[in-house]
Amino acid sequence: MPHRPPTITQPAIARALREAKKQGCELIEIKPTGELLIHINKTTASTTSNVYSINDFPPLENEQEEYSTNKSCPSVDDIKF
């Protein structure tokens, strides 16, 4: 199967990050999905009012049993999933 050219390239990302920095970027978040969030304003919105712990939600049916038998996410850099 042949490789196809990427839809976005590393130089394009570098140009976007340099421009964001010139515009006064204070914070860049890179999510695990690959999504970039560039905060231009000097004050970022506080999301502490919307933060929930995973323990705030009840486990799904058979979730604990499935997790103990099938650990699909190994830990990375001592971060356990």
PDB file of N, CA, C and O in Angstrom:
ATOM      1  N   MET A   1       0.847  -1.167   0.000  1.00  0.00           N
ATOM      2  CA  MET A   1       0.000   0.000   0.000  1.00  0.00           C
ATOM      3  C   MET A   1       0.901   1.241   0.000  1.00  0.00           C
ATOM      4  O   MET A   1       1.710   1.406   0.914  1.00  0.00           O
ATOM      5  N   PRO A   2       0.780   2.101  -0.990  1.00  0.00           N
ATOM      6  CA  PRO A   2       1.664   3.273  -1.068  1.00  0.00           C
ATOM      7  C   PRO A   2       1.296   4.314  -0.010  1.00  0.00           C
ATOM      8  O   PRO A   2       0.142   4.451   0.395  1.00  0.00           O
ATOM      9  N   HIS A   3       2.323   5.036   0.415  1.00  0.00           N
ATOM     10  CA  HIS A   3       2.095   6.128   1.362  1.00  0.00           C
ATOM     11  C   HIS A   3       1.529   7.325   0.619  1.00  0.00           C
ATOM     12  O   HIS A   3       1.886   7.582  -0.531  1.00  0.00           O
ATOM     13  N   ARG A   4       0.669   8.034   1.265  1.00  0.00           N
ATOM     14  CA  ARG A   4       0.146   9.245   0.645  1.00  0.00           C
ATOM     15  C   ARG A   4       0.735  10.452   1.381  1.00  0.00           C
ATOM     16  O   ARG A   4       1.111  10.339   2.547  1.00  0.00           O
ATOM     17  N   PRO A   5       0.816  11.583   0.722  1.00  0.00           N
ATOM     18  CA  PRO A   5       1.397  12.755   1.370  1.00  0.00           C
ATOM     19  C   PRO A   5       0.518  13.218   2.537  1.00  0.00           C
ATOM     20  O   PRO A   5      -0.707  13.115   2.465  1.00  0.00           O
ATOM     21  N   PRO A   6       1.124  13.720   3.592  1.00  0.00           N
ATOM     22  CA  PRO A   6       0.339  14.161   4.749  1.00  0.00           C
ATOM     23  C   PRO A   6      -0.497  15.389   4.404  1.00  0.00           C
ATOM     24  O   PRO A   6      -0.134  16.185   3.537  1.00  0.00           O
ATOM     25  N   THR A   7      -1.616  15.525   5.097  1.00  0.00           N
ATOM     26  CA  THR A   7      -2.479  16.677   4.854  1.00  0.00           C
ATOM     27  C   THR A   7      -1.915  17.928   5.508  1.00  0.00           C
ATOM     28  O   THR A   7      -2.175  19.038   5.044  1.00  0.00           O
ATOM     29  N   ILE A   8      -1.152  17.767   6.571  1.00  0.00           N
ATOM     30  CA  ILE A   8      -0.484  18.891   7.215  1.00  0.00           C
ATOM     31  C   ILE A   8       0.948  18.461   7.490  1.00  0.00           C
ATOM     32  O   ILE A   8       1.201  17.331   7.906  1.00  0.00           O
ATOM     33  N   THR A   9       1.872  19.368   7.256  1.00  0.00           N
ATOM     34  CA  THR A   9       3.279  19.021   7.382  1.00  0.00           C
ATOM     35  C   THR A   9       3.895  19.684   8.608  1.00  0.00           C
ATOM     36  O   THR A   9       3.338  20.632   9.162  1.00  0.00           O
ATOM     37  N   GLN A  10       5.041  19.178   9.018  1.00  0.00           N
ATOM     38  CA  GLN A  10       5.731  19.745  10.169  1.00  0.00           C
ATOM     39  C   GLN A  10       6.117  21.205   9.935  1.00  0.00           C
ATOM     40  O   GLN A  10       5.976  22.010  10.855  1.00  0.00           O
ATOM     41  N   PRO A  11       6.600  21.586   8.742  1.00  0.00           N
ATOM     42  CA  PRO A  11       6.882  23.016   8.520  1.00  0.00           C
ATOM     43  C   PRO A  11       5.637  23.897   8.645  1.00  0.00           C
ATOM     44  O   PRO A  11       5.730  25.036   9.103  1.00  0.00           O
ATOM     45  N   ALA A  12       4.483  23.383   8.244  1.00  0.00           N
ATOM     46  CA  ALA A  12       3.248  24.165   8.377  1.00  0.00           C
ATOM     47  C   ALA A  12       2.906  24.382   9.846  1.00  0.00           C
ATOM     48  O   ALA A  12       2.463  25.462  10.237  1.00  0.00           O
ATOM     49  N   ILE A  13       3.114  23.350  10.649  1.00  0.00           N
ATOM     50  CA  ILE A  13       2.863  23.487  12.087  1.00  0.00           C
ATOM     51  C   ILE A  13       3.850  24.474  12.694  1.00  0.00           C
ATOM     52  O   ILE A  13       3.463  25.311  13.509  1.00  0.00           O
ATOM     53  N   ALA A  14       5.113  24.388  12.309  1.00  0.00           N
ATOM     54  CA  ALA A  14       6.132  25.299  12.832  1.00  0.00           C
ATOM     55  C   ALA A  14       5.801  26.745  12.475  1.00  0.00           C
ATOM     56  O   ALA A  14       5.946  27.638  13.311  1.00  0.00           O
ATOM     57  N   ARG A  15       5.354  26.985  11.230  1.00  0.00           N
ATOM     58  CA  ARG A  15       4.969  28.347  10.824  1.00  0.00           C
ATOM     59  C   ARG A  15       3.805  28.850  11.672  1.00  0.00           C
ATOM     60  O   ARG A  15       3.805  30.001  12.106  1.00  0.00           O
ATOM     61  N   ALA A  16       2.811  27.989  11.910  1.00  0.00           N
ATOM     62  CA  ALA A  16       1.649  28.394  12.706  1.00  0.00           C
ATOM     63  C   ALA A  16       2.060  28.726  14.141  1.00  0.00           C
ATOM     64  O   ALA A  16       1.574  29.697  14.720  1.00  0.00           O
ATOM     65  N   LEU A  17       2.955  27.916  14.712  1.00  0.00           N
ATOM     66  CA  LEU A  17       3.398  28.176  16.083  1.00  0.00           C
ATOM     67  C   LEU A  17       4.231  29.457  16.175  1.00  0.00           C
ATOM     68  O   LEU A  17       4.097  30.208  17.141  1.00  0.00           O
ATOM     69  N   ARG A  18       5.088  29.716  15.182  1.00  0.00           N
ATOM     70  CA  ARG A  18       5.869  30.961  15.178  1.00  0.00           C
ATOM     71  C   ARG A  18       4.951  32.174  15.066  1.00  0.00           C
ATOM     72  O   ARG A  18       5.158  33.175  15.753  1.00  0.00           O
ATOM     73  N   GLU A  19       3.940  32.090  14.206  1.00  0.00           N
ATOM     74  CA  GLU A  19       3.005  33.203  14.052  1.00  0.00           C
ATOM     75  C   GLU A  19       2.205  33.416  15.334  1.00  0.00           C
ATOM     76  O   GLU A  19       1.964  34.556  15.730  1.00  0.00           O
ATOM     77  N   ALA A  20       1.794  32.335  15.980  1.00  0.00           N
ATOM     78  CA  ALA A  20       1.059  32.459  17.244  1.00  0.00           C
ATOM     79  C   ALA A  20       1.923  33.138  18.295  1.00  0.00           C
ATOM     80  O   ALA A  20       1.435  33.962  19.068  1.00  0.00           O
ATOM     81  N   LYS A  21       3.194  32.797  18.326  1.00  0.00           N
ATOM     82  CA  LYS A  21       4.107  33.417  19.287  1.00  0.00           C
ATOM     83  C   LYS A  21       4.251  34.910  19.005  1.00  0.00           C
ATOM     84  O   LYS A  21       4.291  35.718  19.932  1.00  0.00           O
ATOM     85  N   LYS A  22       4.331  35.281  17.709  1.00  0.00           N
ATOM     86  CA  LYS A  22       4.425  36.704  17.359  1.00  0.00           C
ATOM     87  C   LYS A  22       3.162  37.452  17.757  1.00  0.00           C
ATOM     88  O   LYS A  22       3.229  38.638  18.083  1.00  0.00           O
ATOM     89  N   GLN A  23       2.021  36.791  17.738  1.00  0.00           N
ATOM     90  CA  GLN A  23       0.753  37.422  18.083  1.00  0.00           C
ATOM     91  C   GLN A  23       0.519  37.494  19.588  1.00  0.00           C
ATOM     92  O   GLN A  23      -0.507  38.012  20.028  1.00  0.00           O
ATOM     93  N   GLY A  24       1.454  36.984  20.377  1.00  0.00           N
ATOM     94  CA  GLY A  24       1.324  37.078  21.825  1.00  0.00           C
ATOM     95  C   GLY A  24       0.774  35.834  22.481  1.00  0.00           C
ATOM     96  O   GLY A  24       0.145  35.909  23.536  1.00  0.00           O
ATOM     97  N   CYS A  25       1.002  34.704  21.873  1.00  0.00           N
ATOM     98  CA  CYS A  25       0.506  33.450  22.426  1.00  0.00           C
ATOM     99  C   CYS A  25       1.119  33.206  23.802  1.00  0.00           C
ATOM    100  O   CYS A  25       2.333  33.309  23.976  1.00  0.00           O
ATOM    101  N   GLU A  26       0.284  32.887  24.759  1.00  0.00           N
ATOM    102  CA  GLU A  26       0.743  32.608  26.108  1.00  0.00           C
ATOM    103  C   GLU A  26       0.790  31.118  26.403  1.00  0.00           C
ATOM    104  O   GLU A  26       1.559  30.678  27.258  1.00  0.00           O
ATOM    105  N   LEU A  27      -0.023  30.338  25.704  1.00  0.00           N
ATOM    106  CA  LEU A  27      -0.140  28.928  26.031  1.00  0.00           C
ATOM    107  C   LEU A  27      -0.532  28.143  24.791  1.00  0.00           C
ATOM    108  O   LEU A  27      -1.408  28.555  24.030  1.00  0.00           O
ATOM    109  N   ILE A  28       0.121  27.013  24.597  1.00  0.00           N
ATOM    110  CA  ILE A  28      -0.242  26.094  23.521  1.00  0.00           C
ATOM    111  C   ILE A  28      -0.473  24.739  24.157  1.00  0.00           C
ATOM    112  O   ILE A  28       0.406  24.203  24.832  1.00  0.00           O
ATOM    113  N   GLU A  29      -1.654  24.185  23.944  1.00  0.00           N
ATOM    114  CA  GLU A  29      -1.975  22.860  24.457  1.00  0.00           C
ATOM    115  C   GLU A  29      -1.996  21.884  23.291  1.00  0.00           C
ATOM    116  O   GLU A  29      -2.560  22.170  22.235  1.00  0.00           O
ATOM    117  N   ILE A  30      -1.378  20.736  23.494  1.00  0.00           N
ATOM    118  CA  ILE A  30      -1.433  19.668  22.497  1.00  0.00           C
ATOM    119  C   ILE A  30      -2.171  18.513  23.138  1.00  0.00           C
ATOM    120  O   ILE A  30      -1.678  17.888  24.078  1.00  0.00           O
ATOM    121  N   LYS A  31      -3.356  18.235  22.622  1.00  0.00           N
ATOM    122  CA  LYS A  31      -4.175  17.164  23.190  1.00  0.00           C
ATOM    123  C   LYS A  31      -3.724  15.811  22.653  1.00  0.00           C
ATOM    124  O   LYS A  31      -3.080  15.739  21.606  1.00  0.00           O
ATOM    125  N   PRO A  32      -4.057  14.745  23.365  1.00  0.00           N
ATOM    126  CA  PRO A  32      -3.685  13.409  22.888  1.00  0.00           C
ATOM    127  C   PRO A  32      -4.254  13.067  21.512  1.00  0.00           C
ATOM    128  O   PRO A  32      -3.726  12.198  20.819  1.00  0.00           O
ATOM    129  N   THR A  33      -5.312  13.738  21.124  1.00  0.00           N
ATOM    130  CA  THR A  33      -5.904  13.493  19.810  1.00  0.00           C
ATOM    131  C   THR A  33      -5.124  14.171  18.693  1.00  0.00           C
ATOM    132  O   THR A  33      -5.407  13.957  17.515  1.00  0.00           O
ATOM    133  N   GLY A  34      -4.129  14.999  19.067  1.00  0.00           N
ATOM    134  CA  GLY A  34      -3.354  15.733  18.081  1.00  0.00           C
ATOM    135  C   GLY A  34      -3.871  17.140  17.866  1.00  0.00           C
ATOM    136  O   GLY A  34      -3.282  17.903  17.100  1.00  0.00           O
ATOM    137  N   GLU A  35      -4.945  17.494  18.516  1.00  0.00           N
ATOM    138  CA  GLU A  35      -5.537  18.816  18.386  1.00  0.00           C
ATOM    139  C   GLU A  35      -4.662  19.842  19.107  1.00  0.00           C
ATOM    140  O   GLU A  35      -4.213  19.602  20.228  1.00  0.00           O
ATOM    141  N   LEU A  36      -4.422  20.982  18.463  1.00  0.00           N
ATOM    142  CA  LEU A  36      -3.660  22.070  19.066  1.00  0.00           C
ATOM    143  C   LEU A  36      -4.621  23.164  19.509  1.00  0.00           C
ATOM    144  O   LEU A  36      -5.492  23.584  18.747  1.00  0.00           O
ATOM    145  N   LEU A  37      -4.459  23.617  20.732  1.00  0.00           N
ATOM    146  CA  LEU A  37      -5.224  24.759  21.225  1.00  0.00           C
ATOM    147  C   LEU A  37      -4.232  25.884  21.476  1.00  0.00           C
ATOM    148  O   LEU A  37      -3.334  25.748  22.307  1.00  0.00           O
ATOM    149  N   ILE A  38      -4.388  26.982  20.769  1.00  0.00           N
ATOM    150  CA  ILE A  38      -3.477  28.116  20.894  1.00  0.00           C
ATOM    151  C   ILE A  38      -4.233  29.241  21.587  1.00  0.00           C
ATOM    152  O   ILE A  38      -5.215  29.762  21.060  1.00  0.00           O
ATOM    153  N   HIS A  39      -3.762  29.608  22.775  1.00  0.00           N
ATOM    154  CA  HIS A  39      -4.390  30.670  23.559  1.00  0.00           C
ATOM    155  C   HIS A  39      -3.641  31.972  23.286  1.00  0.00           C
ATOM    156  O   HIS A  39      -2.499  32.135  23.714  1.00  0.00           O
ATOM    157  N   ILE A  40      -4.280  32.892  22.577  1.00  0.00           N
ATOM    158  CA  ILE A  40      -3.655  34.155  22.200  1.00  0.00           C
ATOM    159  C   ILE A  40      -3.756  35.174  23.331  1.00  0.00           C
ATOM    160  O   ILE A  40      -2.807  35.917  23.583  1.00  0.00           O
ATOM    161  N   ASN A  41      -4.890  35.213  24.006  1.00  0.00           N
ATOM    162  CA  ASN A  41      -5.094  36.192  25.068  1.00  0.00           C
ATOM    163  C   ASN A  41      -4.142  35.946  26.215  1.00  0.00           C
ATOM    164  O   ASN A  41      -3.713  34.816  26.451  1.00  0.00           O
ATOM    165  N   LYS A  42      -3.817  37.000  26.920  1.00  0.00           N
ATOM    166  CA  LYS A  42      -2.913  36.868  28.053  1.00  0.00           C
ATOM    167  C   LYS A  42      -3.587  36.186  29.234  1.00  0.00           C
ATOM    168  O   LYS A  42      -2.901  35.637  30.096  1.00  0.00           O
ATOM    169  N   THR A  43      -4.899  36.209  29.292  1.00  0.00           N
ATOM    170  CA  THR A  43      -5.609  35.520  30.361  1.00  0.00           C
ATOM    171  C   THR A  43      -6.355  34.354  29.739  1.00  0.00           C
ATOM    172  O   THR A  43      -7.073  34.514  28.752  1.00  0.00           O
ATOM    173  N   THR A  44      -6.180  33.200  30.318  1.00  0.00           N
ATOM    174  CA  THR A  44      -6.867  32.019  29.803  1.00  0.00           C
ATOM    175  C   THR A  44      -8.072  31.737  30.682  1.00  0.00           C
ATOM    176  O   THR A  44      -8.060  32.011  31.882  1.00  0.00           O
ATOM    177  N   ALA A  45      -9.082  31.200  30.087  1.00  0.00           N
ATOM    178  CA  ALA A  45     -10.295  30.871  30.821  1.00  0.00           C
ATOM    179  C   ALA A  45     -10.002  29.773  31.833  1.00  0.00           C
ATOM    180  O   ALA A  45      -9.321  28.795  31.525  1.00  0.00           O
ATOM    181  N   SER A  46     -10.512  29.941  33.016  1.00  0.00           N
ATOM    182  CA  SER A  46     -10.317  28.938  34.050  1.00  0.00           C
ATOM    183  C   SER A  46     -11.355  27.848  33.881  1.00  0.00           C
ATOM    184  O   SER A  46     -12.553  28.122  33.818  1.00  0.00           O
ATOM    185  N   THR A  47     -10.897  26.629  33.810  1.00  0.00           N
ATOM    186  CA  THR A  47     -11.821  25.514  33.636  1.00  0.00           C
ATOM    187  C   THR A  47     -11.986  24.722  34.918  1.00  0.00           C
ATOM    188  O   THR A  47     -12.527  23.617  34.906  1.00  0.00           O
ATOM    189  N   THR A  48     -11.518  25.289  36.033  1.00  0.00           N
ATOM    190  CA  THR A  48     -11.589  24.531  37.284  1.00  0.00           C
ATOM    191  C   THR A  48     -13.021  24.288  37.727  1.00  0.00           C
ATOM    192  O   THR A  48     -13.273  23.341  38.472  1.00  0.00           O
ATOM    193  N   SER A  49     -13.970  25.115  37.293  1.00  0.00           N
ATOM    194  CA  SER A  49     -15.353  24.888  37.685  1.00  0.00           C
ATOM    195  C   SER A  49     -15.960  23.703  36.935  1.00  0.00           C
ATOM    196  O   SER A  49     -16.985  23.164  37.352  1.00  0.00           O
ATOM    197  N   ASN A  50     -15.329  23.295  35.828  1.00  0.00           N
ATOM    198  CA  ASN A  50     -15.858  22.189  35.038  1.00  0.00           C
ATOM    199  C   ASN A  50     -15.014  20.926  35.144  1.00  0.00           C
ATOM    200  O   ASN A  50     -15.153  20.010  34.333  1.00  0.00           O
ATOM    201  N   VAL A  51     -14.147  20.881  36.136  1.00  0.00           N
ATOM    202  CA  VAL A  51     -13.260  19.731  36.268  1.00  0.00           C
ATOM    203  C   VAL A  51     -13.939  18.676  37.122  1.00  0.00           C
ATOM    204  O   VAL A  51     -14.436  18.964  38.211  1.00  0.00           O
ATOM    205  N   TYR A  52     -13.953  17.456  36.616  1.00  0.00           N
ATOM    206  CA  TYR A  52     -14.543  16.345  37.342  1.00  0.00           C
ATOM    207  C   TYR A  52     -13.509  15.236  37.445  1.00  0.00           C
ATOM    208  O   TYR A  52     -12.681  15.049  36.554  1.00  0.00           O
ATOM    209  N   SER A  53     -13.572  14.531  38.515  1.00  0.00           N
ATOM    210  CA  SER A  53     -12.717  13.361  38.685  1.00  0.00           C
ATOM    211  C   SER A  53     -13.415  12.173  38.049  1.00  0.00           C
ATOM    212  O   SER A  53     -14.644  12.121  37.986  1.00  0.00           O
ATOM    213  N   ILE A  54     -12.633  11.232  37.586  1.00  0.00           N
ATOM    214  CA  ILE A  54     -13.218  10.010  37.034  1.00  0.00           C
ATOM    215  C   ILE A  54     -14.006   9.273  38.111  1.00  0.00           C
ATOM    216  O   ILE A  54     -14.925   8.513  37.806  1.00  0.00           O
ATOM    217  N   ASN A  55     -13.644   9.499  39.364  1.00  0.00           N
ATOM    218  CA  ASN A  55     -14.345   8.850  40.471  1.00  0.00           C
ATOM    219  C   ASN A  55     -15.733   9.435  40.713  1.00  0.00           C
ATOM    220  O   ASN A  55     -16.522   8.854  41.458  1.00  0.00           O
ATOM    221  N   ASP A  56     -16.047  10.593  40.087  1.00  0.00           N
ATOM    222  CA  ASP A  56     -17.375  11.194  40.232  1.00  0.00           C
ATOM    223  C   ASP A  56     -18.436  10.429  39.454  1.00  0.00           C
ATOM    224  O   ASP A  56     -19.630  10.636  39.670  1.00  0.00           O
ATOM    225  N   PHE A  57     -18.018   9.554  38.556  1.00  0.00           N
ATOM    226  CA  PHE A  57     -18.952   8.835  37.715  1.00  0.00           C
ATOM    227  C   PHE A  57     -18.994   7.366  38.116  1.00  0.00           C
ATOM    228  O   PHE A  57     -17.952   6.775  38.399  1.00  0.00           O
ATOM    229  N   PRO A  58     -20.164   6.776  38.145  1.00  0.00           N
ATOM    230  CA  PRO A  58     -20.241   5.357  38.512  1.00  0.00           C
ATOM    231  C   PRO A  58     -19.643   4.494  37.409  1.00  0.00           C
ATOM    232  O   PRO A  58     -19.720   4.849  36.233  1.00  0.00           O
ATOM    233  N   PRO A  59     -19.048   3.368  37.778  1.00  0.00           N
ATOM    234  CA  PRO A  59     -18.475   2.495  36.742  1.00  0.00           C
ATOM    235  C   PRO A  59     -19.570   1.900  35.868  1.00  0.00           C
ATOM    236  O   PRO A  59     -20.690   1.663  36.321  1.00  0.00           O
ATOM    237  N   LEU A  60     -19.231   1.669  34.631  1.00  0.00           N
ATOM    238  CA  LEU A  60     -20.167   1.024  33.722  1.00  0.00           C
ATOM    239  C   LEU A  60     -20.294  -0.448  34.084  1.00  0.00           C
ATOM    240  O   LEU A  60     -19.437  -1.012  34.765  1.00  0.00           O
ATOM    241  N   GLU A  61     -21.359  -1.051  33.624  1.00  0.00           N
ATOM    242  CA  GLU A  61     -21.595  -2.459  33.913  1.00  0.00           C
ATOM    243  C   GLU A  61     -20.439  -3.302  33.372  1.00  0.00           C
ATOM    244  O   GLU A  61     -20.060  -3.163  32.209  1.00  0.00           O
ATOM    245  N   ASN A  62     -19.894  -4.153  34.190  1.00  0.00           N
ATOM    246  CA  ASN A  62     -18.786  -5.042  33.851  1.00  0.00           C
ATOM    247  C   ASN A  62     -17.482  -4.314  33.540  1.00  0.00           C
ATOM    248  O   ASN A  62     -16.545  -4.927  33.027  1.00  0.00           O
ATOM    249  N   GLU A  63     -17.405  -3.020  33.840  1.00  0.00           N
ATOM    250  CA  GLU A  63     -16.198  -2.255  33.511  1.00  0.00           C
ATOM    251  C   GLU A  63     -14.999  -2.737  34.334  1.00  0.00           C
ATOM    252  O   GLU A  63     -13.911  -2.925  33.791  1.00  0.00           O
ATOM    253  N   GLN A  64     -15.191  -2.935  35.623  1.00  0.00           N
ATOM    254  CA  GLN A  64     -14.087  -3.363  36.470  1.00  0.00           C
ATOM    255  C   GLN A  64     -13.594  -4.745  36.070  1.00  0.00           C
ATOM    256  O   GLN A  64     -12.388  -4.991  36.033  1.00  0.00           O
ATOM    257  N   GLU A  65     -14.511  -5.636  35.776  1.00  0.00           N
ATOM    258  CA  GLU A  65     -14.130  -6.991  35.390  1.00  0.00           C
ATOM    259  C   GLU A  65     -13.369  -6.986  34.065  1.00  0.00           C
ATOM    260  O   GLU A  65     -12.374  -7.696  33.911  1.00  0.00           O
ATOM    261  N   GLU A  66     -13.842  -6.183  33.110  1.00  0.00           N
ATOM    262  CA  GLU A  66     -13.184  -6.114  31.804  1.00  0.00           C
ATOM    263  C   GLU A  66     -11.790  -5.523  31.934  1.00  0.00           C
ATOM    264  O   GLU A  66     -10.860  -5.990  31.277  1.00  0.00           O
ATOM    265  N   TYR A  67     -11.630  -4.505  32.767  1.00  0.00           N
ATOM    266  CA  TYR A  67     -10.332  -3.867  32.926  1.00  0.00           C
ATOM    267  C   TYR A  67      -9.317  -4.825  33.555  1.00  0.00           C
ATOM    268  O   TYR A  67      -8.157  -4.867  33.146  1.00  0.00           O
ATOM    269  N   SER A  68      -9.757  -5.580  34.538  1.00  0.00           N
ATOM    270  CA  SER A  68      -8.816  -6.469  35.211  1.00  0.00           C
ATOM    271  C   SER A  68      -8.378  -7.621  34.320  1.00  0.00           C
ATOM    272  O   SER A  68      -7.299  -8.176  34.523  1.00  0.00           O
ATOM    273  N   THR A  69      -9.189  -7.990  33.344  1.00  0.00           N
ATOM    274  CA  THR A  69      -8.813  -9.098  32.456  1.00  0.00           C
ATOM    275  C   THR A  69      -8.151  -8.625  31.162  1.00  0.00           C
ATOM    276  O   THR A  69      -7.423  -9.394  30.535  1.00  0.00           O
ATOM    277  N   ASN A  70      -8.390  -7.371  30.748  1.00  0.00           N
ATOM    278  CA  ASN A  70      -7.864  -6.889  29.471  1.00  0.00           C
ATOM    279  C   ASN A  70      -7.295  -5.486  29.658  1.00  0.00           C
ATOM    280  O   ASN A  70      -8.000  -4.500  29.444  1.00  0.00           O
ATOM    281  N   LYS A  71      -6.042  -5.388  30.051  1.00  0.00           N
ATOM    282  CA  LYS A  71      -5.399  -4.087  30.224  1.00  0.00           C
ATOM    283  C   LYS A  71      -4.817  -3.667  28.883  1.00  0.00           C
ATOM    284  O   LYS A  71      -3.694  -4.035  28.539  1.00  0.00           O
ATOM    285  N   SER A  72      -5.589  -2.894  28.133  1.00  0.00           N
ATOM    286  CA  SER A  72      -5.193  -2.541  26.774  1.00  0.00           C
ATOM    287  C   SER A  72      -4.279  -1.326  26.729  1.00  0.00           C
ATOM    288  O   SER A  72      -3.636  -1.085  25.707  1.00  0.00           O
ATOM    289  N   CYS A  73      -4.204  -0.554  27.808  1.00  0.00           N
ATOM    290  CA  CYS A  73      -3.385   0.656  27.805  1.00  0.00           C
ATOM    291  C   CYS A  73      -2.229   0.495  28.780  1.00  0.00           C
ATOM    292  O   CYS A  73      -2.424   0.657  29.984  1.00  0.00           O
ATOM    293  N   PRO A  74      -1.039   0.185  28.300  1.00  0.00           N
ATOM    294  CA  PRO A  74       0.104   0.078  29.204  1.00  0.00           C
ATOM    295  C   PRO A  74       0.520   1.457  29.704  1.00  0.00           C
ATOM    296  O   PRO A  74       0.224   2.466  29.064  1.00  0.00           O
ATOM    297  N   SER A  75       1.202   1.502  30.838  1.00  0.00           N
ATOM    298  CA  SER A  75       1.638   2.782  31.371  1.00  0.00           C
ATOM    299  C   SER A  75       2.780   3.328  30.519  1.00  0.00           C
ATOM    300  O   SER A  75       3.579   2.575  29.964  1.00  0.00           O
ATOM    301  N   VAL A  76       2.838   4.659  30.430  1.00  0.00           N
ATOM    302  CA  VAL A  76       3.861   5.351  29.672  1.00  0.00           C
ATOM    303  C   VAL A  76       4.491   6.386  30.581  1.00  0.00           C
ATOM    304  O   VAL A  76       3.790   7.218  31.155  1.00  0.00           O
ATOM    305  N   ASP A  77       5.803   6.343  30.718  1.00  0.00           N
ATOM    306  CA  ASP A  77       6.534   7.287  31.573  1.00  0.00           C
ATOM    307  C   ASP A  77       5.928   7.360  32.960  1.00  0.00           C
ATOM    308  O   ASP A  77       5.736   8.448  33.504  1.00  0.00           O
ATOM    309  N   ASP A  78       5.629   6.219  33.528  1.00  0.00           N
ATOM    310  CA  ASP A  78       5.042   6.088  34.865  1.00  0.00           C
ATOM    311  C   ASP A  78       3.655   6.709  34.979  1.00  0.00           C
ATOM    312  O   ASP A  78       3.192   6.964  36.091  1.00  0.00           O
ATOM    313  N   ILE A  79       2.976   6.959  33.851  1.00  0.00           N
ATOM    314  CA  ILE A  79       1.601   7.441  33.859  1.00  0.00           C
ATOM    315  C   ILE A  79       0.722   6.240  33.578  1.00  0.00           C
ATOM    316  O   ILE A  79       0.822   5.628  32.514  1.00  0.00           O
ATOM    317  N   LYS A  80      -0.132   5.902  34.517  1.00  0.00           N
ATOM    318  CA  LYS A  80      -0.992   4.735  34.356  1.00  0.00           C
ATOM    319  C   LYS A  80      -2.336   5.146  33.793  1.00  0.00           C
ATOM    320  O   LYS A  80      -2.925   6.139  34.221  1.00  0.00           O
ATOM    321  N   PHE A  81      -2.814   4.379  32.833  1.00  0.00           N
ATOM    322  CA  PHE A  81      -4.099   4.667  32.190  1.00  0.00           C
ATOM    323  C   PHE A  81      -5.140   3.687  32.666  1.00  0.00           C
ATOM    324  O   PHE A  81      -6.294   3.758  32.243  1.00  0.00           O
TER     325      PHE A  81
END
